[in-house]
Amino acid sequence: MPQVNDPGQEQTKPREFMREKIVKQPRTKRQIAERALAFLFIAAVFGVVAAISFVLTRPAAEKLFGKEPVTESVPITIPRDEQETPAPTQPSTEPTEAETEPIEDVLKSALETYEYSVDDLNAIFASIHSVVQNVDKGIVVVHSVKVETDWFDNPIERTGLYAGAVIASNGSELLILTPEAAVEHADSIRVTMQDGTEISGTIKQTDKISGMAIVSVSSQEIDPETRGEIPVIELGNSYSVKQGDMVIAVGGPAGIVHSTEYGFVSYVARNVQVPDGVTRVLYTDLKGVGTQGTFLMNTSGQMIGWLTDEYKSDESAGINMATSISDYKGILEKLTNGAPAPYLGIKGQEVSASMVENGMPQGVYVVNSIADGPAYNAGIQNGDVITKIGAKEITTLNEFQTQVEEMEVGAVVTVTVQRNGRDEYREIEFPVTIGNR
């Protein structure tokens, strides 16, 4: 039967409650900007706090873990030396020689009458010995390691020992001047400091023309205490060296690294032709082998050159020659910075005023265009007169040498020459690709 609802009975129905959804109002541009600024401010505060904490805790952490802070390398700069020129004579207002005794005669008389003692001699040599001791701390042993095999295919190491001189530091490396023979064909290089510390070395750059090379060692691999005791040997002015000056040989003059010799400059040869310039050659009675590493010092402990076998001859038996460092500083600066030294490849001499009067163009006369050199390969010949490199006029050897030193290896430079024809000189331009010494 169908169910009948009782009218008195209230029918129960589910009740619905009011539902509300809260919708956030969109932020205004001002609110967004304020929140962004607040976020950036908080981030900056945290960044500053982190940076301060890092700086304060870094030394302790490095000391705890035995690490030193990494120092950035800075370019090496080697100031050039000015060649000495005699000062002009000025009219003297001092008393004439007839009125007063010359100071030279006074000194000569005093020296002749002074009675020297053994103590005086010991004091002189003690002073020189002190200079030698300090310089020798900057001398290192460069081991040239060559790996070979014996008859049974067992690997063996052959080591050559050469002297090196610490001549610069760029903050992260010590830079060592050593003979090119020390790194030629070497499979690896080891460097031993005076206290016996041995670390690995790398070839920074080489110069086959001079027979020298630069080897670098990382400052981070040297104990800080040891590093503080290694002096950088100062480069002196070899233009001021005179005949009769006392000099000191350090490095390996006796065939053993850390040996020493004393001697004198016997003769100074000026304007000696070398590839792409001229130099002074110092003749000395010092013993030593140039290919082993023998460095010439003045009595102030400054390096003024190194022994070389380049200029030896039968007539010069018993006399050693040293390269003048002042003429080499431009090349040395490039080598210590890891850049190859530019090479044009000519030996020349300046055209004198009398030659110009006789019709020769002013410039640098090519005495020898070195075989297989960049100039030779470009077509420059013996007898040409170089008058311009690029846009720079060339009138002296000094200008020529400076221009070559400023070139970049691999660059193509226009060299202008005057070549003697049947009746007159004619101008020719040669594009020369700069080579590497």
C-alpha positions in Angstrom: 0.0 0.0 0.0 1.2 3.5 -0.7 2.5 5.2 2.4 0.5 8.2 3.4 2.4 11.0 5.1 1.0 12.3 8.3 0.4 15.9 7.9 1.2 16.5 11.6 4.5 14.9 11.2 7.1 17.4 10.1 9.1 16.2 7.3 12.8 16.4 8.0 15.0 17.9 5.2 18.7 18.5 5.1 19.6 22.0 5.9 22.0 23.9 3.8 24.5 26.3 5.4 25.8 29.5 3.8 29.2 28.9 2.1 31.6 31.8 1.7 34.9 31.9 -0.2 37.4 34.5 0.8 39.1 36.0 -2.2 42.3 37.9 -1.7 42.5 41.3 -3.2 45.2 41.6 -5.9 48.4 43.4 -4.6 49.0 46.8 -5.8 52.2 47.7 -7.6 53.4 49.6 -4.6 52.9 46.4 -2.4 54.8 44.3 -4.9 57.7 46.8 -5.0 57.8 47.0 -1.2 58.0 43.2 -0.9 60.7 43.0 -3.6 62.8 45.7 -1.8 62.4 43.9 1.5 63.5 40.6 -0.1 66.6 42.2 -1.7 67.5 43.9 1.6 67.3 40.6 3.5 69.4 38.9 0.8 72.0 41.6 1.0 72.2 41.4 4.8 72.7 37.6 4.6 75.3 38.1 1.9 77.3 40.6 3.9 77.1 38.4 7.0 78.3 35.4 5.0 81.2 37.4 3.4 82.4 38.7 6.8 82.2 35.2 8.3 84.2 33.8 5.4 86.9 36.5 5.7 87.1 36.0 9.5 87.2 32.2 9.4 89.3 31.7 6.3 92.8 32.2 7.9 91.9 29.7 10.7 90.6 27.2 8.2 93.6 27.5 5.9 95.9 27.1 8.9 93.9 24.1 10.1 93.9 22.4 6.7 97.4 23.5 5.6 96.3 25.6 2.6 97.5 29.1 1.7 95.3 31.6 -0.1 95.6 31.6 -3.9 97.4 34.7 -5.1 96.7 36.1 -8.5 99.5 36.5 -10.9 100.6 40.1 -11.8 102.6 40.9 -14.9 106.3 41.2 -14.6 107.8 44.6 -15.6 111.6 45.0 -16.0 112.6 48.7 -16.3 115.1 49.4 -19.1 118.5 51.0 -18.4 119.8 54.1 -20.0 123.2 54.0 -21.6 125.6 56.3 -19.8 126.6 59.4 -21.7 129.4 61.7 -20.6 128.2 64.9 -18.9 128.9 68.2 -20.7 131.9 70.0 -19.4 130.9 73.2 -17.4 133.1 76.2 -16.8 134.7 75.7 -13.4 134.5 78.3 -10.7 136.7 76.3 -8.3 140.3 77.1 -7.7 142.7 76.1 -10.5 145.1 73.2 -10.2 147.9 75.7 -9.5 145.9 77.0 -6.5 145.0 73.6 -5.0 146.2 70.0 -5.1 143.9 67.7 -7.2 141.8 65.3 -5.1 143.1 62.3 -7.1 146.7 63.1 -5.9 145.5 63.5 -2.3 143.7 60.1 -2.4 146.7 58.5 -4.1 149.1 59.8 -1.5 146.8 58.7 1.3 146.5 55.2 -0.1 150.2 54.8 -0.7 151.1 55.8 2.9 148.3 53.8 4.6 149.6 50.5 6.1 147.1 47.8 5.4 146.6 45.0 7.9 145.2 41.5 7.7 142.1 42.8 9.5 141.5 45.2 6.6 141.7 42.4 4.1 139.4 40.2 6.2 136.9 43.0 6.5 136.8 43.4 2.7 136.3 39.7 2.0 133.8 39.4 4.8 131.6 42.1 3.1 131.8 40.3 -0.2 131.2 36.9 1.4 128.0 38.4 2.9 126.8 39.4 -0.5 127.5 35.9 -1.9 125.7 34.2 0.9 122.6 36.2 0.3 122.6 35.8 -3.5 123.3 32.0 -3.2 119.9 31.7 -1.4 118.3 32.7 -4.8 120.3 30.0 -6.7 118.5 26.7 -7.3 119.3 23.3 -8.9 117.3 22.6 -12.1 117.0 18.8 -12.7 116.4 18.0 -16.4 114.8 14.5 -16.3 114.8 12.4 -19.4 113.1 9.0 -19.3 114.7 6.3 -21.4 114.8 2.5 -21.6 117.7 0.1 -21.1 118.5 -3.0 -23.2 115.7 -4.9 -21.4 113.1 -2.2 -21.9 113.2 -1.1 -18.3 112.5 2.6 -17.8 115.5 4.6 -16.5 115.8 8.3 -15.7 118.7 10.4 -16.8 119.1 13.6 -14.9 121.2 16.7 -15.8 122.0 19.2 -13.2 122.0 23.0 -14.0 122.1 26.2 -12.0 119.1 28.5 -12.0 118.6 32.0 -10.6 115.3 33.3 -9.1 114.9 36.7 -10.9 111.2 37.5 -10.5 108.0 36.6 -8.7 104.5 37.3 -10.1 102.7 36.5 -6.8 101.8 32.9 -7.7 105.1 31.7 -9.2 108.8 32.0 -8.8 110.5 32.6 -12.1 113.9 31.1 -12.7 116.5 32.0 -15.3 118.4 28.9 -16.4 120.3 27.7 -19.5 118.1 26.4 -22.3 120.0 23.1 -22.2 118.3 22.5 -18.8 114.9 22.2 -20.4 115.7 21.0 -23.9 114.3 17.5 -24.6 113.4 17.2 -20.9 110.4 14.9 -20.1 110.0 16.6 -16.7 111.7 19.2 -14.6 112.4 19.3 -10.9 113.8 22.2 -8.9 115.7 22.0 -5.7 115.9 25.0 -3.4 119.0 25.7 -1.2 117.4 24.0 1.9 116.8 20.8 -0.1 113.1 21.3 -0.8 112.3 19.7 -4.2 109.3 20.6 -6.3 108.2 20.2 -9.9 108.9 23.0 -12.4 107.3 23.9 -15.7 108.9 25.6 -18.8 107.6 29.2 -18.9 109.4 30.1 -22.1 112.7 29.5 -24.0 115.0 31.6 -26.2 117.3 29.5 -28.4 119.1 32.6 -29.7 120.5 33.5 -26.3 120.5 29.9 -25.1 118.5 30.8 -22.0 115.1 29.7 -20.6 112.6 30.6 -17.9 111.3 27.9 -15.6 108.5 28.5 -13.1 107.6 26.9 -9.8 104.3 27.4 -7.9 104.6 29.4 -4.7 101.8 27.4 -3.2 104.1 24.3 -3.3 106.8 25.9 -1.2 106.5 26.1 2.6 105.9 29.7 3.6 109.0 29.7 5.9 111.2 28.4 3.0 109.6 30.9 0.6 110.4 33.8 2.9 114.1 32.9 2.8 114.4 32.8 -1.0 115.4 36.2 -2.3 114.6 37.5 -5.8 118.0 38.4 -7.3 118.0 42.0 -8.4 118.8 42.8 -12.1 121.6 45.4 -12.3 122.7 47.9 -14.9 125.5 46.4 -17.0 126.0 49.7 -18.9 127.7 50.9 -15.7 130.3 48.1 -15.7 133.8 49.3 -16.4 137.1 47.6 -17.2 138.8 46.5 -14.0 135.6 46.2 -12.0 135.5 43.3 -9.5 132.8 40.7 -10.3 131.4 37.5 -8.6 130.3 34.4 -10.4 127.5 32.3 -8.8 125.6 29.3 -9.9 127.9 26.7 -11.2 131.3 28.2 -12.1 133.2 25.2 -10.7 130.9 22.7 -12.4 128.9 22.3 -9.2 125.7 24.2 -8.4 126.2 26.7 -5.5 129.9 27.2 -6.3 131.4 30.7 -6.4 134.3 32.4 -8.2 135.8 35.9 -7.9 137.4 37.9 -10.7 137.6 41.1 -12.7 136.3 42.5 -15.9 139.2 42.4 -18.3 137.5 44.2 -21.2 134.1 45.6 -22.3 133.3 45.1 -26.0 130.6 47.6 -27.1 128.2 47.4 -30.1 128.7 43.7 -30.8 126.3 42.6 -33.5 123.7 40.1 -32.4 120.4 39.0 -34.0 118.1 42.0 -34.1 120.3 44.4 -32.3 123.7 45.1 -30.6 125.0 44.2 -27.2 127.9 44.6 -24.9 130.1 41.6 -24.1 131.9 41.5 -20.8 135.3 39.8 -20.9 136.4 38.3 -17.6 139.0 36.0 -16.1 136.3 34.1 -14.2 136.0 30.4 -14.7 132.7 28.7 -15.6 130.7 27.0 -18.3 128.0 29.0 -19.9 125.8 26.0 -20.7 125.7 24.9 -17.1 124.5 28.2 -15.7 127.0 30.7 -14.4 125.7 34.2 -13.5 127.8 37.3 -13.2 127.1 39.6 -10.2 128.5 43.0 -9.2 129.7 43.6 -5.6 126.3 44.9 -4.7 124.7 41.5 -5.4 123.0 42.5 -8.6 123.0 40.3 -11.7 124.8 42.0 -14.6 125.0 39.1 -17.0 125.8 35.4 -17.5 128.6 33.5 -19.0 128.1 32.4 -22.6 130.1 30.3 -25.1 128.7 32.2 -28.0 131.7 34.5 -28.5 134.5 32.1 -27.7 137.3 31.6 -30.2 140.8 30.1 -30.2 142.3 33.6 -29.6 140.2 34.0 -26.4 141.4 30.8 -24.7 141.4 31.3 -20.9 139.0 34.2 -21.1 135.3 33.9 -20.6 132.6 36.2 -22.0 129.3 37.3 -20.4 126.1 38.5 -22.0 125.2 42.0 -20.9 121.9 41.9 -19.1 120.9 45.6 -19.8 120.6 44.8 -23.6 118.5 41.8 -22.8 115.9 43.2 -20.4 113.2 43.7 -23.1 113.4 40.1 -24.1 113.6 38.9 -20.5 110.4 40.8 -19.6 108.5 38.8 -22.3 110.0 35.5 -21.3 109.1 35.9 -17.6 105.5 36.7 -18.6 105.3 33.5 -20.7 105.3 35.3 -24.0 107.6 34.3 -26.8 110.3 36.7 -27.8 109.9 38.2 -31.3 112.5 37.4 -33.9 113.1 39.2 -37.2 116.5 37.6 -38.0 119.0 40.2 -39.2 122.4 41.5 -38.0 122.9 45.1 -38.8 124.8 48.3 -38.2 123.8 52.0 -38.3 124.5 54.0 -41.5 126.9 56.7 -40.4 126.7 60.4 -41.3 129.6 60.0 -43.7 127.8 57.1 -45.5 124.7 59.3 -45.9 126.8 62.1 -47.4 128.1 59.5 -50.0 124.5 58.7 -51.0 123.5 55.8 -48.8 120.0 56.0 -47.2 119.8 56.6 -43.5 118.7 53.5 -41.6 120.0 50.1 -40.5 122.3 48.4 -43.0 121.7 44.6 -43.1 125.1 43.0 -42.6 123.6 39.5 -42.5 120.1 38.3 -43.2 120.2 35.2 -41.1 119.4 32.0 -43.1 115.9 30.7 -42.6 115.0 33.7 -40.4 111.7 35.6 -41.0 113.5 38.5 -42.8 115.5 36.0 -45.0 112.3 34.1 -45.9 110.5 37.3 -46.8 113.2 38.3 -49.3 115.4 40.8 -47.3 119.0 40.5 -48.4 122.5 41.4 -47.2 123.2 45.0 -48.2 119.6 46.2 -47.9 119.0 49.3 -45.7 116.0 49.1 -43.4 114.4 52.5 -43.2 110.9 51.7 -41.8 109.1 49.1 -39.8 105.4 49.5 -40.2 104.8 53.3 -40.0 107.8 53.9 -37.8 110.9 55.5 -39.4 114.1 53.6 -38.5 117.4 55.7 -38.3 119.3 54.0 -35.5 119.9 50.5 -34.2 118.3 51.4 -30.9 115.1 52.4 -32.6 115.2 49.1 -34.6 115.8 47.0 -31.5 113.0 48.7 -29.6 110.6 48.2 -32.5 111.4 44.5 -32.8 111.0 44.0 -29.0 107.5 45.5 -29.2 106.3 43.1 -32.0 104.1 40.1 -31.5 105.1 36.7 -32.6 103.0 35.6 -35.6 102.1 39.1 -36.6 102.7 40.3 -40.2 104.8 43.5 -40.3 105.7 45.6 -43.4 109.4 46.2 -43.4 110.5 48.9 -45.9 114.1 48.7 -47.3 116.2 50.7 -49.7 118.0 48.3 -52.1 121.0 49.4 -54.2 120.3 49.1 -57.9 122.5 49.9 -60.9 122.2 53.7 -60.6 120.3 54.4 -57.4 118.5 52.9 -54.3 115.0 51.9 -54.8 112.4 51.3 -52.1 110.9 47.9 -51.6 108.3 46.7 -49.0 108.3 43.2 -47.6 105.6 41.6 -45.5 107.5 39.8 -42.8 105.8 37.2 -40.4 107.5 37.7 -37.0 109.1 34.5 -35.7 110.0 33.2 -32.3 113.5 33.3 -30.8 
